[in-house]
Amino acid sequence: MIVRGPIAKMIATPGSPVRYVLPVGSEKLPINDRIGGTFRLRFESEIRCLHCGRVTRKSFHQGYCYPCFRVLARCDSCMVRPERCHFAAGTCREPAWGEAHCLVPHTVYLANSSGVKVGITRGLDPTMRWIDQGAAAGLAIRRAADRLDAGRVEVQLAAFVADRTNWRVMLKGPPEPVDLRAERERLFALLTAAPRAGGLPGREIPDAAPLAIEYPVLAYPKKIVAPNLVRSPLLEGTLLGVKGQYLIFDTGVVNVRKYGGHCFAVE
């Protein structure tokens, strides 16, 4: 069976374990049932923008052509640094998109992926965000009115805890268990002892319970190898599992999100 077309980030469905589907062109390939089998991924030297569909020589921001990268709000630097949201200044690239995606309630959370980290996500349920990051567990800790306020909370907490996942560590196996409730209390105590100007936006979620997440992985690699599929277009191997947005093969790992819009033949 060979399927061809541009790929996009995997679609995950919570479960025990998480279930994954890989979009390839117009097809959606269920992945869990193929774990333990052989795969062949071949990049076909074509990249199509995830937004406008045009062919581009280089991908920006995980799947966009340069013109779209320059004008889309979802590609702006404030998507990485939400505390720098500039909607109120009237300079948002796409005000309507910003209203729908940024000026809505956001959740601040703790997750245990490569260790404890703080992060934010749109909406009231961070489960899909935790799955995308390959977290073994997560805990919602604060609600904020919008992305800007959530980003401000994240910055304050990042003075005491990581705000990034070390993907290499995450792919080596499950992290050491952590009491996320105790970690929440520790962090808020540190903020109380060293208050920042303006206080902390939003409100706490004292009754939230941690969520444990199980991934479909037969075995973790002893050595993390991430081949560049643009320079070396062919990857063959046995699929050992999926975690976050990574396909784990016995011959290397592939960050599917990194190759958004890249056209592949998947066999």
Phi, psi and omega per residue, in radians:
M1 nan 2.158 3.109
I2 -2.160 2.237 3.081
V3 -2.103 2.376 -3.092
R4 -2.160 2.587 3.058
G5 2.556 3.035 3.081
P6 -1.208 2.450 3.122
I7 -1.718 2.794 3.095
A8 -2.387 2.975 -3.117
K9 -0.943 2.527 -3.117
M10 -1.152 2.547 3.072
I11 -1.613 2.141 -3.096
A12 -1.920 2.494 3.050
T13 -2.144 2.137 -3.132
P14 -1.012 2.499 3.133
G15 3.104 -3.035 3.107
S16 -2.139 1.499 0.120
P17 -1.570 3.125 3.019
V18 -1.012 2.457 3.079
R19 -1.852 2.457 -3.034
Y20 -2.158 2.548 3.014
V21 -2.256 2.341 3.119
L22 -1.809 1.986 3.054
P23 -1.296 2.197 3.068
V24 -2.288 1.859 -3.049
G25 1.032 -2.224 3.132
S26 -1.560 -0.055 -3.118
E27 -1.649 2.710 3.038
K28 -2.245 1.927 -3.034
L29 -1.639 2.059 3.017
P30 -1.131 2.280 -3.025
I31 -1.725 -0.662 -3.014
N32 -0.955 -0.721 -3.083
D33 -1.236 -0.215 -3.113
R34 -1.746 -0.001 3.107
I35 -1.160 2.312 -3.044
G36 1.715 -0.206 3.114
G37 -1.734 3.041 -3.122
T38 -1.574 2.566 -3.133
F39 -2.292 2.649 2.953
R40 -2.343 2.127 3.061
L41 -1.963 2.198 3.125
R42 -2.271 2.044 3.087
F43 -1.257 2.285 -3.030
E44 -1.777 0.445 2.977
S45 1.081 0.562 3.075
E46 -2.464 2.391 3.102
I47 -2.195 2.279 3.113
R48 -2.070 2.293 -3.125
C49 -1.027 2.334 -3.137
L50 -1.165 -0.362 -3.100
H51 -1.665 -0.977 -3.031
C52 -1.760 -0.254 3.097
G53 1.468 -0.073 -3.110
R54 -1.216 2.687 3.083
V55 -1.345 2.330 -3.123
T56 -2.310 2.540 -3.132
R57 -1.300 -0.460 -3.089
K58 -2.422 2.527 -3.139
S59 -1.721 2.428 3.105
F60 -2.122 2.493 3.064
H61 0.939 0.757 3.063
Q62 1.092 0.822 2.941
G63 2.271 0.221 -3.089
Y64 -2.044 2.604 3.019
C65 -1.289 2.905 -3.061
Y66 -1.123 -0.770 3.106
P67 -1.015 -0.735 3.114
C68 -1.200 -0.681 3.105
F69 -1.003 -0.585 -3.086
R70 -1.382 -0.417 -3.002
V71 -2.023 -0.287 -3.086
L72 -1.439 2.339 3.113
A73 -1.099 -0.579 -3.119
R74 -1.187 -0.212 3.101
C75 -1.812 0.025 -3.115
D76 -1.242 2.748 -3.101
S77 -1.134 -0.400 3.132
C78 -1.244 -0.187 3.013
M79 -1.234 -0.497 3.080
V80 -1.578 -0.579 -3.140
R81 -2.100 1.366 -3.021
P82 -1.066 -0.413 3.113
E83 -1.184 -0.136 3.102
R84 -1.795 0.290 3.100
C85 -0.929 2.304 -3.063
H86 -2.081 0.406 3.127
F87 -1.030 -0.762 -3.089
A88 -1.102 -0.408 3.120
A89 -1.412 -0.081 3.134
G90 1.389 0.321 -3.068
T91 -2.001 0.262 3.097
C92 -1.102 2.393 -3.112
R93 -1.097 -0.643 -3.129
E94 -2.388 1.528 -3.066
P95 -0.942 -0.715 -3.128
A96 -1.128 -0.721 3.101
W97 -1.140 -0.723 3.128
G98 -1.083 -0.707 3.121
E99 -1.098 -0.681 -3.079
A100 -1.347 -0.539 -3.013
H101 -1.912 -0.446 -3.042
C102 -1.943 -0.619 -3.108
L103 -1.576 0.809 3.123
V104 -2.340 2.815 -3.129
P105 -0.983 2.454 3.094
H106 -2.180 2.737 3.131
T107 -2.004 2.332 2.995
V108 -1.693 2.392 -3.040
Y109 -2.447 2.870 2.906
L110 -1.951 2.454 3.101
A111 -2.390 2.602 3.079
N112 -1.915 1.683 -3.120
S113 -1.934 -1.304 2.998
S114 -1.826 0.431 -2.925
G115 2.239 3.081 -3.095
V116 -1.273 2.375 3.074
K117 -2.453 2.767 3.027
V118 -1.844 2.577 3.102
G119 -2.756 3.075 3.097
I120 -2.345 2.760 3.057
T121 -2.692 2.698 3.121
R122 -1.243 2.464 3.076
G123 1.620 -2.997 -3.016
L124 -1.815 -0.171 -3.105
D125 -2.142 1.866 -3.081
P126 -1.440 0.104 -2.999
T127 -0.927 -0.825 -3.089
M128 -1.162 -0.585 3.085
R129 -1.126 -0.748 3.114
W130 -1.084 -0.736 3.137
I131 -1.095 -0.784 3.134
D132 -1.030 -0.522 -3.121
Q133 -1.573 -0.043 -3.131
G134 1.258 0.481 -3.105
A135 -1.294 2.467 3.078
A136 -1.423 -0.401 3.126
A137 -2.792 2.722 3.123
G138 -2.578 2.749 3.129
L139 -2.530 2.130 3.033
A140 -1.292 2.307 -3.051
I141 -2.140 -0.318 -3.106
R142 -2.779 2.521 3.029
R143 -1.828 2.446 3.099
A144 -2.231 2.721 -3.060
A145 -1.216 -0.531 -3.090
D146 -2.745 -3.126 -3.076
R147 -1.131 -0.675 -3.127
L148 -1.063 -0.861 -3.136
D149 -1.122 -0.694 3.100
A150 -1.090 -0.693 3.108
G151 -1.116 -0.635 3.114
R152 -1.151 -0.666 3.074
V153 -1.145 -0.772 -3.126
E154 -1.031 -0.735 3.140
V155 -1.082 -0.738 -3.134
Q156 -1.144 -0.743 3.134
L157 -1.229 -0.516 -3.123
A158 -1.167 -0.170 3.028
A159 -1.245 -0.282 -3.057
F160 -2.155 -0.213 -3.097
V161 -2.586 2.736 -3.108
A162 -1.108 2.641 3.030
D163 -2.116 0.315 3.103
R164 -2.374 2.649 3.016
T165 -1.669 2.287 3.001
N166 -1.448 1.733 -2.979
W167 -1.121 -0.531 3.112
R168 -1.160 -0.750 3.091
V169 -1.157 -0.728 -3.134
M170 -1.022 -0.630 -3.075
L171 -1.472 -0.056 3.120
K172 -1.492 -0.197 3.116
G173 2.552 3.118 3.134
P174 -1.095 2.481 3.102
P175 -1.313 2.914 3.048
E176 -1.082 2.386 3.124
P177 -1.035 2.504 -3.141
V178 -2.341 2.441 3.029
D179 -1.421 1.704 -3.050
L180 -1.196 -0.534 3.076
R181 -1.117 -0.777 3.122
A182 -1.129 -0.631 3.119
E183 -1.174 -0.679 3.063
R184 -1.023 -0.824 -3.123
E185 -1.122 -0.675 3.119
R186 -1.085 -0.769 -3.082
L187 -1.203 -0.751 3.138
F188 -1.190 -0.525 3.055
A189 -1.160 -0.675 3.103
L190 -1.141 -0.681 3.110
L191 -1.163 -0.654 3.118
T192 -1.149 -0.647 -3.132
A193 -1.292 -0.420 -3.136
A194 -2.295 1.216 -3.047
P195 -1.109 2.499 3.086
R196 -1.696 2.780 3.127
A197 -1.060 2.329 3.083
G198 1.559 -0.113 3.134
G199 1.294 -2.953 -3.087
L200 -1.905 2.087 -3.125
P201 -1.160 2.770 3.027
G202 1.480 -2.884 -3.119
R203 -2.424 2.643 3.133
E204 -1.269 2.838 3.079
I205 -2.145 1.337 -2.987
P206 -1.145 -0.413 -3.068
D207 -1.676 0.110 -3.135
A208 -1.190 2.514 3.120
A209 -1.969 2.515 3.095
P210 -1.117 2.615 3.085
L211 -2.056 2.190 3.063
A212 -1.578 2.494 -3.071
I213 -2.210 2.321 3.136
E214 -1.964 2.367 -3.116
Y215 -1.952 2.650 3.134
P216 -1.420 1.511 -3.093
V217 -2.277 2.117 3.078
L218 -1.354 -0.687 -3.115
A219 -2.774 2.553 3.089
Y220 -1.678 2.572 -3.133
P221 -1.225 2.487 3.079
K222 -1.317 -0.533 3.100
K223 -2.234 2.270 -3.108
I224 -1.509 2.019 3.084
V225 -2.158 2.158 -3.131
A226 -2.089 1.543 -3.098
P227 -1.125 2.558 3.059
N228 -1.475 1.879 -3.020
L229 -1.381 -0.103 3.002
V230 -1.436 -0.742 3.116
R231 -1.371 -0.651 3.114
S232 -2.137 1.569 -2.867
P233 -1.190 -0.237 -3.036
L234 -1.977 2.265 3.019
L235 -2.283 2.182 3.087
E236 -2.186 2.561 3.088
G237 2.919 -3.134 3.088
T238 -1.568 2.272 3.127
L239 -1.358 2.035 -3.113
L240 -1.613 -0.374 -3.137
G241 2.887 -3.103 3.120
V242 -2.385 2.371 3.074
K243 -2.586 2.284 -3.043
G244 1.105 -2.223 3.040
Q245 -1.909 0.459 -3.104
Y246 -1.888 2.288 2.886
L247 -1.542 2.240 -3.089
I248 -1.881 1.960 3.096
F249 -1.889 2.878 3.057
D250 -1.280 -0.141 -3.138
T251 -1.936 0.002 3.141
G252 2.679 3.019 3.127
V253 -2.032 2.595 -3.109
V254 -2.241 2.124 3.027
N255 -1.457 1.785 -3.056
V256 -1.052 -0.690 -3.090
R257 -1.087 -0.588 3.130
K258 -1.052 -0.531 -3.053
Y259 -1.789 0.417 3.086
G260 -0.957 2.282 3.137
G261 1.479 -0.188 3.093
H262 -1.332 2.336 -3.108
C263 -1.515 2.201 -3.098
F264 -2.215 2.653 2.835
A265 -1.750 2.091 -3.108
V266 -1.924 2.082 -3.090
E267 -2.115 nan nan
